[in-house]
Amino acid sequence: MKKRVSTVIISALLIFSVFAPVLAEQPMYAADGRVITVDDADVEAYKAVGWYTEPPVLMYAADGRTIYVIPSEVEVYKAVGWYTEPPVLMYAADGSMIYVIPSEIEAYKAVGWYTEPPVPMYAADGSTIYVIPSEVEAYKAIGWYTEPPMPMYAPNGRTIYVIPSEVENYKALGWYTEPPVLMYAASGSTIYVIPSEVAAYRAVGWFTEPQPIASSSAAATSGSSGYSGSSGYSGNSGGSGVVHGSTVYVTPTGKRYHYSSSCAGKNARATTLDDAKRAGFTPCKKCA
């Protein structure tokens, strides 16, 4: 009888030793791919130190972070901005940005997104467009700029647009950042100043309109330009055949007066023959 009981106990122990590991252990998975088997009682402890009960899935955030989640949590993480592939940043022409997974890149390219940051370019009329870096030179060739251009003004009325880094160079060559104002001295001199300087120049004797040329001699005698009977002006006309008081043209830097404005040149202004003579101008040999 004792022998039979001993046989039963031994058999039970053998059965338990065979099946107990299967019933009491389960696999656990690490993020680096390792797999171990642990007792059921230890599962929670392993989960607390980064092991999983299912093979974990690596997920990626737009800012470069990565995490491992179990398969049943993948959709939850996708819903809050995580990806199952490293996301690629794509750029729209209007400056917008979006992250997409690699398998979607071509689809986004087809609707106008770029894998490079587009470059903003500026037109003289204030328009702005975005182009990819490889197109920058082509757009520059047709008048677009990589910086917001600034208008600059020449005394002759011309206007050009330059990028901010070139402003000082153009100033040195006589261009202005505001439309310049032509100012006149009583002596006949002229100068261009920017609007903010007009008041200062007025304070020291300049004018915004042409002034009669200052005379260095006494006033002309009353008979020098008066009428002589019904014949009109007196015959004090010099060799030109033009009577005193006729309009002539002078320039700030010239010494001659002209009857032809085209002969006088682009900086000429109109005055009277008497004023021109009193200021020391002499007749032009071509037109006077």
PyMOL commands that set and color helices and strands:
alter all, ss='L'
color gray80, all
select helices_A, chain A and resi 2-24+40-48+71-79+102-109+133-140+164-172+195-203+229-231+238-240+261-264+273-278
alter helices_A, ss='H'
color red, helices_A
select strands_A, chain A and resi 25-29+35-39+57-60+66-69+88-92+97-100+113-114+119-122+128-131+150-153+159-162+181-184+190-193+247-250+256-257+269-272+282-283
alter strands_A, ss='S'
color yellow, strands_A
deselect
rebuild
show_as cartoon
